[in-house]
């Protein structure tokens, strides 16, 4: 065997001893597998009941005027499996405010003065009153949710009141409703006197079922309340002392900060019922 043949044979053996080369990398796209499963959808709409309780206080140096707004309207839309999608509007009728009596004024006079300041007094033209009367909060997003999925909140069974006003004992046969509570902060825009201001409002939602929420049945009603008062700065919405014609009363400016607070603190309690699609 010649030297050239031996060298060639040795080269072949050496090449066979090496590990086979790795397979080429796959160039076609891999299947996109999500890291988390997508959230489901359980859409629900709720109409705000017309009767509400919104307590307004205006703490000042000498007095703390207090009144109550009792008329509301609006609608909320949400996905009960992902409450971060919640949007909607809540409107309060400031023309329905009724004030408590204060020193030197009975309730009727205090109410008349408050409505004049809000430019919705009885003597104002009806078209003007209608344009000014609704304080509108538009919810554009929510944050700080205690539970994103409504059904993850702890279920609470509450006995229903009987006709005589006494609650029944909670046993297997007693009627009851089921509650689940969610804490959140509503982010949106408050429009009052046609002036819009960005606001965040800490809320508690109480979802109510007339029977146990088996599966994913939407609640029949909501109770909505503020966890902290909504603070409204009067000057930011051009709320100033006014007469029955809606004209500013310069002499009464001295009341601000002394007998009437420069800020209104509003504690809201609302009921809403679920709208069933046709």
C-alpha positions as CSV (number, residue, x, y, z in Angstrom):
1,X,0.0,0.0,0.0
2,X,1.4,3.3,-1.0
3,X,2.0,6.2,1.5
4,X,-0.7,8.2,-0.3
5,X,-3.3,5.5,0.1
6,X,-2.5,5.1,3.8
7,X,-2.9,8.8,4.4
8,X,-6.2,8.9,2.5
9,X,-7.5,5.9,4.5
10,X,-6.5,7.5,7.8
11,X,-8.3,10.7,6.9
12,X,-11.5,8.8,6.2
13,X,-11.4,7.0,9.5
14,X,-10.9,10.2,11.4
15,X,-13.8,11.9,9.7
16,X,-16.1,8.9,10.6
17,X,-15.1,9.1,14.2
18,X,-16.5,12.7,14.6
19,X,-20.0,13.2,15.9
20,X,-22.6,13.8,13.2
21,X,-23.4,17.5,12.7
22,X,-26.5,18.9,14.5
23,X,-29.7,19.1,12.4
24,X,-30.4,22.5,10.9
25,X,-32.5,24.9,12.9
26,X,-36.1,25.1,12.1
27,X,-36.8,28.2,10.1
28,X,-40.6,28.0,9.7
29,X,-42.6,29.8,12.4
30,X,-43.3,27.8,15.6
31,X,-46.9,27.6,16.9
32,X,-47.7,30.6,19.1
33,X,-48.6,29.2,22.5
34,X,-49.9,31.8,25.0
35,X,-48.2,31.8,28.4
36,X,-51.6,32.4,30.0
37,X,-55.1,31.4,29.0
38,X,-57.2,34.3,27.7
39,X,-59.9,35.6,30.0
40,X,-63.4,34.7,29.2
41,X,-66.3,37.1,28.6
42,X,-69.5,37.4,30.6
43,X,-70.9,40.8,29.6
44,X,-73.5,42.5,31.8
45,X,-75.2,45.9,31.7
46,X,-76.7,47.6,34.7
47,X,-79.1,50.6,34.8
48,X,-78.7,53.0,37.8
49,X,-82.0,53.3,39.8
50,X,-83.6,56.7,39.8
51,X,-83.6,57.0,43.6
52,X,-80.3,57.4,45.3
53,X,-78.6,58.9,48.4
54,X,-75.7,61.3,47.8
55,X,-74.8,63.3,51.0
56,X,-73.1,66.6,50.4
57,X,-71.2,68.4,53.1
58,X,-69.3,71.7,52.8
59,X,-67.2,72.1,55.9
60,X,-66.3,75.8,56.7
61,X,-65.0,77.7,59.7
62,X,-68.3,78.5,61.3
63,X,-70.8,76.1,59.7
64,X,-70.9,72.8,57.9
65,X,-73.9,72.9,55.5
66,X,-75.2,69.5,54.7
67,X,-77.7,68.3,52.0
68,X,-78.8,65.3,50.1
69,X,-79.2,64.6,46.4
70,X,-81.8,61.9,45.8
71,X,-82.1,61.5,42.0
72,X,-79.7,59.7,39.7
73,X,-79.5,58.0,36.4
74,X,-76.9,56.2,34.3
75,X,-75.6,52.8,33.0
76,X,-72.6,50.6,33.7
77,X,-71.1,48.0,31.3
78,X,-68.7,45.3,32.3
79,X,-67.3,41.8,31.8
80,X,-67.9,40.0,35.1
81,X,-64.8,37.7,34.4
82,X,-62.6,40.8,33.8
83,X,-63.9,43.8,35.8
84,X,-61.0,45.9,34.5
85,X,-63.1,46.5,31.4
86,X,-65.8,48.4,33.4
87,X,-67.1,51.6,31.8
88,X,-70.2,53.7,32.0
89,X,-71.8,56.9,33.4
90,X,-73.3,57.9,36.6
91,X,-75.3,61.2,36.8
92,X,-76.7,63.0,39.9
93,X,-79.4,65.6,39.7
94,X,-78.1,68.6,41.6
95,X,-81.5,70.3,41.2
96,X,-82.9,67.7,43.5
97,X,-80.7,68.7,46.4
98,X,-82.4,69.3,49.7
99,X,-80.4,71.1,52.4
100,X,-80.6,70.7,56.2
101,X,-81.3,73.8,58.3
102,X,-78.2,75.8,59.5
103,X,-77.9,78.6,62.0
104,X,-80.2,81.5,61.0
105,X,-81.7,79.6,58.1
106,X,-84.4,76.9,57.9
107,X,-84.2,74.0,55.5
108,X,-86.3,75.7,52.8
109,X,-84.1,78.8,52.7
110,X,-80.9,76.8,52.7
111,X,-82.2,74.7,49.9
112,X,-83.2,77.7,47.9
113,X,-79.8,79.3,48.3
114,X,-77.9,76.1,47.3
115,X,-80.0,75.7,44.1
116,X,-79.3,79.3,43.2
117,X,-75.6,78.8,43.7
118,X,-75.8,75.8,41.4
119,X,-77.7,77.9,38.9
120,X,-80.7,75.5,39.0
121,X,-83.1,77.6,41.1
122,X,-86.8,77.4,40.5
123,X,-86.9,80.8,38.8
124,X,-84.3,79.9,36.1
125,X,-85.6,79.1,32.6
126,X,-86.4,75.4,32.3
127,X,-84.0,74.9,29.4
128,X,-81.1,76.4,31.5
129,X,-82.0,74.3,34.5
130,X,-82.0,71.1,32.4
131,X,-78.6,72.0,30.9
132,X,-77.0,72.6,34.3
133,X,-78.8,70.1,36.5
134,X,-76.8,66.8,35.9
135,X,-73.4,66.2,37.4
136,X,-72.0,63.5,35.1
137,X,-69.2,61.2,36.0
138,X,-67.9,59.2,33.0
139,X,-66.0,56.0,34.0
140,X,-63.2,55.5,31.4
141,X,-61.2,52.8,33.3
142,X,-60.9,51.1,36.7
143,X,-57.8,50.3,38.8
144,X,-56.8,48.8,42.2
145,X,-59.3,46.0,41.8
146,X,-59.5,43.7,44.8
147,X,-60.7,40.9,42.4
148,X,-60.7,41.1,38.6
149,X,-63.1,38.1,38.3
150,X,-66.3,38.8,40.2
151,X,-66.7,35.1,41.0
152,X,-63.4,35.0,42.9
153,X,-64.7,37.3,45.6
154,X,-66.0,35.5,48.7
155,X,-69.7,34.7,48.6
156,X,-71.8,35.9,51.6
157,X,-75.3,34.7,52.3
158,X,-77.6,37.2,53.8
159,X,-81.1,36.3,55.1
160,X,-83.9,38.2,53.5
161,X,-86.2,40.3,55.7
162,X,-89.7,39.0,56.3
163,X,-92.8,41.2,56.0
164,X,-92.7,42.1,59.7
165,X,-89.2,43.4,59.3
166,X,-87.5,40.6,61.2
167,X,-84.8,38.6,59.4
168,X,-85.3,34.9,59.1
169,X,-82.9,32.4,60.6
170,X,-80.3,31.2,58.1
171,X,-81.0,27.5,57.5
172,X,-81.4,25.3,54.5
173,X,-85.0,26.4,53.9
174,X,-84.8,30.1,54.7
175,X,-84.8,32.6,51.8
176,X,-81.6,34.5,51.4
177,X,-79.6,36.4,48.8
178,X,-75.9,36.0,47.9
179,X,-73.4,38.9,48.0
180,X,-69.9,39.4,46.7
181,X,-68.0,42.6,47.4
182,X,-65.3,44.1,45.1
183,X,-63.2,47.2,45.9
184,X,-61.9,49.3,43.0
185,X,-61.0,52.9,42.0
186,X,-63.1,54.4,39.2
187,X,-61.1,56.7,36.9
188,X,-62.9,59.2,34.7
189,X,-64.2,62.7,34.1
190,X,-66.6,64.7,36.2
191,X,-68.7,67.3,34.3
192,X,-70.5,69.9,36.3
193,X,-71.7,73.3,35.0
194,X,-70.3,72.2,31.7
195,X,-66.8,72.1,33.1
196,X,-64.9,68.8,33.0
197,X,-62.4,67.7,35.6
198,X,-60.4,64.4,35.8
199,X,-61.3,62.4,38.9
200,X,-60.5,59.1,40.7
201,X,-63.2,57.7,43.0
202,X,-62.6,54.8,45.4
203,X,-65.7,52.6,45.3
204,X,-67.1,49.4,46.7
205,X,-69.4,47.2,44.5
206,X,-71.7,44.8,46.1
207,X,-73.0,42.3,43.6
208,X,-76.2,40.6,44.6
209,X,-77.9,37.4,43.5
210,X,-81.4,36.4,44.5
211,X,-80.1,32.8,44.8
212,X,-76.7,31.2,44.9
213,X,-74.6,32.1,41.9
214,X,-74.3,28.7,40.3
215,X,-71.9,28.5,37.5
216,X,-71.5,32.0,35.9
217,X,-74.9,33.5,36.4
218,X,-74.8,37.3,36.3
219,X,-76.0,39.2,39.5
220,X,-79.4,40.6,39.5
221,X,-78.4,43.9,41.1
222,X,-75.5,46.1,42.3
223,X,-75.1,48.3,45.3
224,X,-72.4,51.0,44.7
225,X,-71.0,53.2,47.4
226,X,-68.0,55.6,47.7
227,X,-65.3,54.4,50.1
228,X,-64.0,58.0,50.4
229,X,-65.9,61.1,49.6
230,X,-65.7,62.6,46.2
231,X,-64.2,66.0,46.6
232,X,-65.5,68.8,44.3
233,X,-63.9,72.2,44.4
234,X,-66.6,74.8,43.9
235,X,-64.3,77.3,42.1
236,X,-63.2,74.6,39.6
237,X,-66.9,74.4,38.4
238,X,-67.8,78.0,38.6
239,X,-70.1,77.5,41.6
240,X,-70.3,80.9,43.3
241,X,-72.9,82.8,45.3
242,X,-75.8,83.6,42.8
243,X,-79.2,85.2,43.0
244,X,-82.5,83.8,41.6
245,X,-81.5,85.1,38.1
246,X,-78.2,83.2,38.2
247,X,-76.2,86.4,38.5
248,X,-73.1,86.3,40.8
249,X,-73.6,88.1,44.1
250,X,-70.2,89.7,45.0
251,X,-71.3,90.6,48.5
252,X,-71.9,87.0,49.4
253,X,-68.4,85.9,48.5
254,X,-67.5,86.5,52.1
255,X,-69.6,83.4,53.0
256,X,-67.1,81.1,51.3
257,X,-64.7,79.5,53.8
258,X,-66.7,80.9,56.7
259,X,-70.2,79.6,56.5
260,X,-70.0,77.6,53.3
261,X,-67.0,75.4,52.5
262,X,-64.9,76.0,49.4
263,X,-65.1,72.2,48.7
264,X,-68.0,69.8,48.7
265,X,-67.5,66.3,49.9
266,X,-70.0,63.9,48.4
267,X,-70.7,60.4,49.8
268,X,-72.7,58.4,47.3
269,X,-74.9,55.3,47.6
270,X,-76.6,53.9,44.5
271,X,-78.5,50.9,43.4
272,X,-78.4,49.4,39.9
273,X,-80.4,46.6,38.3
274,X,-79.2,44.2,35.6
275,X,-80.6,44.8,32.1
276,X,-81.6,41.6,30.4
277,X,-81.0,41.6,26.6
278,X,-83.9,40.7,24.4
